[in-house]
């Protein structure tokens, strides 16, 4: 009988540190990727490409880790695949695909869309089956992953003049909103005050929904004629409402951070940076799609706030790497005795 396969033991401090990262680390790719998108929207192309390179490197590292655990540590892979944070893999992939589309790299963007679409149903079903009351902000990642597909699909539809892709993106857009409403009933509002970072996804999910709406509006043209006047009017109203609700969440969450500062580094802080960047990107995109130029200024202000937050969290991540054991570790590694289906992506600090 052949010996049981075991996970290879990391041979360096860097590999040891990396092997302990929970699925929530995918939010770092999402945060850096959307930062690249927003910098491109404001014509800061050099900075945008630097952020894109960092996001791509992180995505490749996470993809390698995903594959290694699937092959050599199946029990841990199955355990983590049932947690909401596993959906960051899909969201991160769609964010990168959206940025590649703006560079004109449609074949690569289509490949990432196909990969994300292939993973999305299985991961979403596994996660939704384990939803329960009083969850952290990670519960909204079902909406985020779904809207990520809608954003990438609508962006590619506009570039490729593909009506079927735009209509598929529209279906995902409405499904994402349904998932948001359901997730809101499972969200523990106390996380706004006590959460360690991923509570910001409550607003970020609305931001990516507004971004998806703006991309669907922009995808329409006289050549495709995707939506009639009633459809376009409904999309515009819903998109504006989503952006307003997102900005309201942003303000409430920012005030809560001021009232109760949480300065210790936690990997879930990347799930704070992502919604901040997504709000900036959504504001800028809505300004263009709905021809509201005055929104460009607040969008750019939000972008530079995101840059500052990204730098702060990056410094925290570097400090955590150089001072192991002194920072908060999240995910499955942070919750003793966690079992599949429990919400191990965030704990409530009291």
C-alpha positions in Angstrom: 0.0 0.0 0.0 1.6 3.3 -1.0 2.3 5.9 1.7 -0.1 8.7 2.3 0.6 11.9 0.5 1.6 14.8 2.8 1.9 18.5 2.2 5.5 19.5 1.5 7.1 21.2 4.4 8.0 24.8 3.7 11.8 25.3 3.6 12.2 29.0 4.1 10.7 31.7 6.4 8.9 33.2 3.4 7.3 29.9 2.4 6.4 29.2 6.0 4.7 32.6 6.3 2.9 32.2 3.0 1.6 28.7 3.8 -0.2 30.2 6.8 -2.2 32.7 4.8 -5.9 32.0 4.9 -8.2 32.4 1.8 -8.9 35.9 2.9 -5.5 36.9 1.6 -7.1 36.9 -1.9 -8.6 40.3 -0.9 -5.0 41.7 -1.3 -5.2 40.8 -5.0 -8.7 42.4 -5.2 -7.5 45.6 -3.5 -4.4 46.0 -5.6 -6.2 45.1 -8.8 -9.0 47.6 -8.3 -6.4 50.2 -7.4 -4.8 49.6 -10.8 -8.3 50.0 -12.4 -9.0 53.3 -10.7 -5.5 54.7 -11.4 -6.1 53.9 -15.1 -9.4 55.7 -15.0 -7.6 58.8 -13.8 -4.8 58.5 -16.3 -2.1 57.6 -13.8 -0.9 54.9 -16.2 2.5 54.2 -14.7 1.2 53.8 -11.2 -1.6 51.7 -12.6 0.8 49.3 -14.3 2.9 49.0 -11.2 -0.2 48.1 -9.2 -1.2 45.6 -11.9 2.2 43.9 -11.8 1.9 43.5 -8.0 -1.6 42.1 -8.3 -0.6 39.7 -11.0 2.3 38.4 -9.0 0.1 37.9 -5.9 -2.6 36.2 -8.1 0.0 33.8 -9.5 1.2 33.0 -5.9 -2.3 32.4 -4.7 -3.1 30.3 -7.7 0.0 28.1 -7.0 -1.1 27.8 -3.3 -4.6 26.9 -4.4 -3.4 24.2 -6.7 -0.8 22.8 -4.1 -3.5 22.5 -1.4 -5.9 20.9 -3.8 -3.3 18.2 -4.7 -1.5 17.7 -1.4 -3.8 18.9 1.4 -7.3 18.1 0.2 -8.9 18.2 3.7 -7.8 21.8 4.3 -8.8 22.8 0.7 -12.3 21.5 1.2 -12.5 23.2 4.6 -11.5 26.6 3.2 -13.6 26.2 0.0 -16.7 26.3 2.2 -15.8 29.7 3.8 -17.0 33.0 2.2 -13.4 34.2 1.8 -12.8 31.5 -0.8 -14.9 33.6 -3.2 -12.1 36.2 -3.2 -10.4 33.9 -5.8 -13.2 34.5 -8.2 -13.5 38.2 -7.5 -9.7 38.8 -7.8 -9.7 37.0 -11.1 -12.5 39.1 -12.6 -10.8 42.3 -11.4 -7.6 41.4 -13.2 -9.6 40.5 -16.3 -11.3 43.9 -16.2 -8.0 45.6 -16.1 -6.6 43.5 -18.9 -9.6 44.4 -21.1 -8.7 48.1 -20.8 -5.2 47.2 -22.0 -6.6 45.5 -25.1 -5.7 42.1 -23.9 -9.1 40.6 -24.6 -7.9 36.9 -25.1 -6.4 36.9 -21.6 -9.4 38.6 -20.2 -11.7 36.0 -21.8 -9.6 33.2 -20.3 -9.9 34.7 -16.9 -13.7 35.2 -17.4 -14.0 31.5 -18.4 -11.9 30.4 -15.3 -13.9 32.6 -12.9 -17.2 31.4 -14.4 -16.1 27.8 -14.1 -15.3 28.1 -10.4 -18.2 30.4 -9.5 -21.1 28.0 -9.2 -19.4 25.4 -7.1 -17.8 27.9 -4.7 -21.0 29.9 -4.4 -23.2 27.0 -3.6 -20.7 25.6 -1.1 -20.5 29.0 0.7 -24.3 29.8 0.6 -25.1 26.4 2.1 -23.2 27.4 5.2 -24.6 30.9 5.7 -26.0 31.5 9.1 -27.1 34.5 11.2 -24.7 37.1 12.6 -21.9 36.6 10.1 -19.0 38.9 9.3 -18.8 41.2 6.3 -17.4 38.3 4.3 -21.0 37.1 3.8 -21.3 39.8 1.1 -18.5 38.1 -1.0 -21.2 36.1 -2.8 -22.5 39.3 -4.2 -19.0 40.6 -4.9 -18.0 37.5 -6.9 -21.2 37.5 -8.9 -21.0 41.2 -9.7 -17.3 40.7 -10.6 -18.4 38.4 -13.3 -21.0 41.0 -14.4 -18.4 43.7 -14.6 -15.9 41.7 -16.6 -18.7 40.3 -18.9 -20.1 43.8 -19.6 -16.7 45.2 -20.2 -15.8 42.5 -22.7 -19.3 42.8 -24.3 -18.6 46.5 -25.0 -15.2 45.8 -26.5 -16.3 42.8 -28.5 -19.8 44.0 -29.4 -21.2 40.8 -28.0 -24.9 41.1 -27.1 -25.2 37.6 -25.5 -22.4 38.4 -23.1 -24.0 41.7 -22.1 -27.3 39.9 -21.5 -25.6 37.3 -19.4 -23.9 40.0 -17.4 -27.3 41.7 -16.8 -28.6 38.4 -15.4 -25.6 38.2 -13.1 -26.1 41.8 -12.1 -29.7 41.2 -10.8 -28.6 37.9 -9.2 -25.9 39.8 -7.4 -28.4 42.2 -6.0 -30.6 39.4 -4.7 -27.5 37.8 -3.0 -26.8 41.2 -1.4 -30.2 41.4 0.1 -30.1 37.9 1.5 -26.6 38.4 2.8 -27.7 41.6 4.6 -30.1 39.5 6.6 -27.2 37.4 7.7 -24.8 40.2 8.5 -24.1 41.1 12.1 -24.4 44.9 12.3 -22.1 44.9 15.4 -19.3 44.2 13.0 -19.4 47.9 12.0 -18.0 48.7 15.4 -16.1 45.5 16.2 -15.1 44.0 12.9 -11.4 43.5 12.0 -11.6 44.8 8.4 -13.9 42.7 6.2 -17.0 44.5 7.5 -16.2 47.1 4.8 -17.4 44.5 2.2 -21.0 45.5 3.2 -20.4 48.7 1.3 -17.9 47.3 -1.2 -20.5 44.9 -2.6 -22.7 47.8 -3.4 -19.8 49.6 -5.0 -19.0 46.7 -7.4 -22.8 46.5 -8.1 -22.8 50.2 -9.1 -19.7 49.5 -11.2 -21.5 46.6 -12.9 -24.5 48.8 -13.6 -22.3 51.5 -15.2 -20.6 49.0 -17.4 -23.9 47.6 -18.6 -25.1 51.1 -19.5 -21.8 51.8 -21.3 -22.0 48.5 -23.2 -25.1 49.6 -25.1 -24.6 51.2 -28.5 -26.6 51.8 -31.7 -24.9 48.8 -33.1 -25.9 46.4 -30.3 -29.1 48.1 -29.1 -29.1 46.1 -25.9 -31.7 47.9 -23.9 -34.8 49.9 -24.7 -35.6 53.2 -23.1 -37.4 51.6 -20.1 -34.4 49.2 -19.5 -31.9 52.0 -19.8 -33.9 54.2 -17.4 -34.2 51.4 -14.9 -30.5 50.6 -15.1 -29.6 54.3 -14.6 -31.9 54.7 -11.6 -30.7 51.5 -9.9 -27.0 52.3 -10.6 -27.4 55.8 -9.1 -29.2 54.3 -6.0 -26.5 51.7 -5.6 -23.8 54.4 -5.6 -25.6 56.6 -3.1 -26.1 53.6 -0.8 -22.4 52.7 -1.2 -21.3 56.2 -0.3 -23.6 56.1 2.7 -22.0 52.9 3.9 -18.6 54.3 3.3 -19.4 57.3 5.5 -20.9 55.2 8.3 -17.9 52.8 8.2 -15.4 55.6 8.2 -17.0 57.2 11.2 -17.1 53.9 13.0 -13.3 53.6 12.4 -12.8 57.0 13.8 -15.0 56.3 16.9 -13.3 53.0 17.5 -9.8 52.8 15.9 -8.6 49.3 15.1 -4.9 49.9 14.3 -3.5 46.4 14.7 -2.6 44.8 11.4 -5.0 42.0 10.3 -5.0 40.3 6.9 -8.7 41.2 6.7 -7.7 44.8 6.4 -7.2 44.1 2.7 -11.0 43.6 2.6 -11.1 47.3 3.8 -8.9 48.6 1.0 -10.8 46.7 -1.7 -14.2 48.4 -0.9 -12.5 51.8 -0.7 -10.9 51.3 -4.1 -14.1 49.9 -5.6 -16.0 52.9 -4.4 -13.5 55.2 -6.1 -13.7 53.1 -9.3 -17.5 53.0 -9.2 -17.8 56.7 -8.7 -15.5 57.4 -11.7 -17.2 54.9 -13.9 -20.7 56.2 -13.1 -19.5 59.7 -13.8 -18.5 58.6 -17.3 -21.4 56.2 -18.1 -24.1 58.6 -16.9 -22.3 61.8 -18.0 -22.0 63.3 -14.6 -18.6 65.1 -14.7 -18.8 66.6 -11.3 -18.5 63.1 -9.8 -14.9 62.8 -11.1 -13.5 65.0 -8.4 -14.9 63.0 -5.4 -13.9 59.9 -7.3 -10.3 61.0 -7.5 -10.3 62.1 -3.9 -11.5 58.6 -2.9 -8.8 57.1 -5.1 -6.0 58.9 -3.2 -7.5 57.9 0.1 -7.4 54.3 -1.1 -3.8 54.7 -2.1 -2.9 55.9 1.4 -4.9 52.9 2.9 -3.2 50.5 0.6 0.3 51.8 1.6 -0.7 51.6 5.3 -1.9 48.0 5.0 1.1 47.0 2.9 3.3 48.4 5.7 1.3 46.3 8.2 1.7 43.2 6.1 5.5 43.7 5.9 5.6 44.3 9.7 3.6 41.1 10.2 6.1 39.1 8.0 9.1 40.5 9.9 7.5 40.1 13.3 5.8 36.7 13.2 3.5 36.0 16.2 2.9 39.6 16.9 0.1 40.3 14.4 -3.5 39.1 14.2 -3.8 36.0 12.0 -7.2 35.4 10.4 -9.1 32.7 8.7 -8.9 29.0 9.5 -5.6 29.6 11.1 -7.1 32.0 13.6 -9.9 30.0 14.9 -9.0 27.0 17.0 -11.2 24.0 16.3 -12.9 25.5 13.3 -15.0 23.1 11.3 -16.2 23.2 7.7 -19.0 25.6 7.3 -18.2 27.9 10.2 -17.5 31.5 9.5 -13.8 31.4 10.1 -13.0 34.4 8.0 -13.7 37.0 10.6 -14.2 37.0 14.4 -15.9 39.7 16.4 -13.6 41.7 18.7 -15.3 42.9 21.8 
